[in-house]
């Protein structure tokens, strides 16, 4: 995937690594669709970065992806990249005891949103899916991190003969630490 001229959806974009990625991808000349659960921060981002669209969605809600995917499919036909930012995931006892708790719901929404947008990604220009988990090695003891890496590996295998590249990164800095001459993420 080239580094500029893309339409990129970034989840978890209102703070931390997600906000950093939104700013960097925007500065590189991409149309950024920032998704987050803080409406006021999204408004601020829209004021700060021309041609950025902020979409409110709380992806800890297990059904939020349905409306979000429908809106993205309708309003952004040129979407060719997704960056899922999971931040620093902390799994609590409550997350393992309650099936629709925050962390498990966010992971489920990541998978479901990706699946809902795959037909659109496949029909467009070459693109990418990037799953970013902040702070920690690829095979951290955290079960959700392992699930994200496993899902990403499976998706990479599924899409290996398509024009969609699939990556797992471990922090926003990893996304931009590619060889300067490669022009690829």
C-alpha positions as CSV (number, residue, x, y, z in Angstrom):
1,X,0.0,0.0,0.0
2,X,1.3,3.4,-0.9
3,X,1.6,5.9,2.0
4,X,-0.5,8.7,0.4
5,X,-3.7,9.1,-1.5
6,X,-5.6,6.6,0.5
7,X,-8.9,6.6,2.3
8,X,-8.1,5.2,5.7
9,X,-10.5,4.3,8.5
10,X,-8.8,4.5,11.9
11,X,-10.7,3.1,15.0
12,X,-9.7,4.3,18.5
13,X,-8.6,7.5,16.9
14,X,-9.5,10.1,19.5
15,X,-6.4,9.7,21.8
16,X,-3.0,8.1,22.2
17,X,-1.6,6.0,19.4
18,X,-4.9,6.2,17.4
19,X,-4.7,10.0,17.4
20,X,-1.0,9.9,16.5
21,X,-1.8,7.7,13.5
22,X,-4.6,9.9,12.4
23,X,-2.3,12.9,12.4
24,X,0.5,11.1,10.7
25,X,-1.6,9.5,7.9
26,X,-3.4,12.9,7.4
27,X,-0.1,14.7,7.1
28,X,1.0,12.2,4.4
29,X,-2.0,13.2,2.2
30,X,-4.6,10.6,3.1
31,X,-8.3,11.0,3.6
32,X,-8.8,10.0,7.2
33,X,-12.0,8.6,8.7
34,X,-11.5,8.8,12.5
35,X,-13.7,6.6,14.6
36,X,-13.9,7.1,18.4
37,X,-16.2,7.2,21.4
38,X,-15.4,10.8,22.3
39,X,-17.7,13.0,20.3
40,X,-16.0,16.3,21.4
41,X,-12.5,15.1,20.5
42,X,-13.7,14.0,17.1
43,X,-15.1,17.5,16.6
44,X,-11.7,19.0,17.6
45,X,-9.9,16.7,15.2
46,X,-12.2,17.8,12.3
47,X,-11.3,21.4,13.1
48,X,-7.6,20.6,13.3
49,X,-7.3,18.5,10.2
50,X,-9.0,19.5,6.9
51,X,-10.6,16.6,5.0
52,X,-10.8,14.4,8.2
53,X,-14.2,12.9,9.0
54,X,-14.9,12.1,12.6
55,X,-17.5,9.3,13.2
56,X,-18.8,8.6,16.7
57,X,-19.0,4.9,17.6
58,X,-18.5,3.1,20.9
59,X,-17.1,-0.2,19.7
60,X,-17.5,-1.7,23.1
61,X,-21.2,-1.9,22.1
62,X,-21.4,-5.3,20.3
63,X,-23.8,-3.9,17.7
64,X,-22.1,-0.5,17.0
65,X,-20.3,-2.0,14.0
66,X,-23.5,-2.5,12.1
67,X,-24.4,1.2,11.7
68,X,-20.8,2.2,11.4
69,X,-20.2,-0.3,8.5
70,X,-23.3,0.8,6.7
71,X,-22.4,4.4,6.9
72,X,-18.8,3.8,5.8
73,X,-20.0,1.6,2.8
74,X,-22.4,4.4,1.8
75,X,-20.3,7.5,2.3
76,X,-16.7,6.3,1.6
77,X,-16.7,4.1,-1.6
78,X,-12.9,4.7,-2.0
79,X,-12.0,3.2,1.4
80,X,-8.9,1.1,0.9
81,X,-7.3,0.8,4.3
82,X,-8.4,0.0,7.9
83,X,-6.3,0.7,11.0
84,X,-7.7,-0.9,14.1
85,X,-6.2,0.7,17.1
86,X,-6.8,-1.4,20.2
87,X,-4.7,0.8,22.5
88,X,-3.3,-0.7,25.7
89,X,-5.7,-3.6,26.3
90,X,-6.2,-4.6,29.9
91,X,-8.3,-7.7,30.4
92,X,-10.0,-7.8,33.8
93,X,-11.8,-10.6,35.5
94,X,-15.1,-9.0,34.5
95,X,-14.0,-9.2,30.9
96,X,-13.6,-13.0,31.1
97,X,-16.7,-13.6,33.1
98,X,-19.1,-11.5,31.0
99,X,-19.3,-12.3,27.3
100,X,-20.3,-8.8,26.1
101,X,-17.9,-6.9,28.3
102,X,-15.7,-4.0,27.0
103,X,-12.6,-5.8,25.8
104,X,-14.3,-8.8,24.3
105,X,-16.9,-6.6,22.7
106,X,-14.2,-4.4,21.2
107,X,-12.3,-7.4,19.8
108,X,-15.6,-8.8,18.4
109,X,-16.4,-5.4,16.9
110,X,-12.9,-5.3,15.3
111,X,-13.6,-8.6,13.6
112,X,-17.2,-7.9,12.6
113,X,-16.4,-4.4,11.2
114,X,-13.5,-5.8,9.2
115,X,-15.7,-8.6,7.8
116,X,-18.5,-6.1,6.9
117,X,-16.0,-3.8,5.1
118,X,-14.1,-6.6,3.2
119,X,-16.3,-6.6,0.1
120,X,-15.6,-2.9,-0.3
121,X,-11.9,-3.2,0.3
122,X,-11.7,-6.1,-2.2
123,X,-13.4,-4.1,-5.0
124,X,-11.1,-1.0,-4.8
125,X,-7.5,-0.2,-5.2
126,X,-4.8,-2.1,-3.4
127,X,-5.1,-1.6,0.3
128,X,-4.3,-2.7,3.8
129,X,-5.7,-3.9,7.1
130,X,-3.6,-3.0,10.0
131,X,-4.3,-4.2,13.5
132,X,-2.4,-2.2,16.1
133,X,-2.0,-3.2,19.8
134,X,0.0,-0.7,21.9
135,X,2.6,-1.5,24.4
136,X,3.9,-5.1,24.4
137,X,5.4,-7.8,22.4
138,X,3.5,-9.8,19.8
139,X,2.9,-12.8,22.0
140,X,2.2,-11.0,25.3
141,X,0.4,-13.1,27.9
142,X,-2.7,-11.0,27.4
143,X,-5.3,-13.3,25.8
144,X,-7.0,-10.5,23.8
145,X,-3.6,-9.5,22.3
146,X,-3.0,-13.2,21.3
147,X,-6.5,-13.3,19.8
148,X,-5.8,-10.1,17.7
149,X,-2.5,-11.5,16.4
150,X,-4.2,-14.9,15.6
151,X,-7.0,-13.2,13.8
152,X,-4.6,-11.0,11.9
153,X,-2.5,-14.1,10.8
154,X,-5.7,-15.9,9.7
155,X,-6.9,-12.8,7.7
156,X,-3.4,-12.5,6.1
157,X,-3.6,-16.1,5.0
158,X,-7.2,-15.7,3.7
159,X,-6.3,-12.6,1.7
160,X,-2.8,-13.6,0.5
161,X,-3.9,-13.7,-3.2
162,X,-5.8,-10.5,-3.0
163,X,-4.7,-6.9,-3.3
164,X,-5.1,-6.4,0.4
165,X,-2.1,-6.6,2.7
166,X,-2.6,-7.5,6.3
167,X,-0.4,-6.4,9.2
168,X,-0.2,-6.6,13.0
169,X,1.7,-3.9,14.7
170,X,2.6,-3.3,18.3
171,X,2.3,0.4,18.7
172,X,1.8,3.4,16.4
173,X,5.6,3.8,16.0
174,X,5.8,0.3,14.4
175,X,3.4,1.4,11.6
176,X,5.7,4.2,10.5
177,X,9.1,2.3,11.0
178,X,9.3,0.9,7.5
179,X,12.2,1.3,5.2
180,X,12.1,4.7,3.7
181,X,12.6,3.5,0.1
182,X,9.8,0.9,0.3
183,X,6.8,3.3,0.1
184,X,4.8,0.6,1.8
185,X,3.3,0.1,5.2
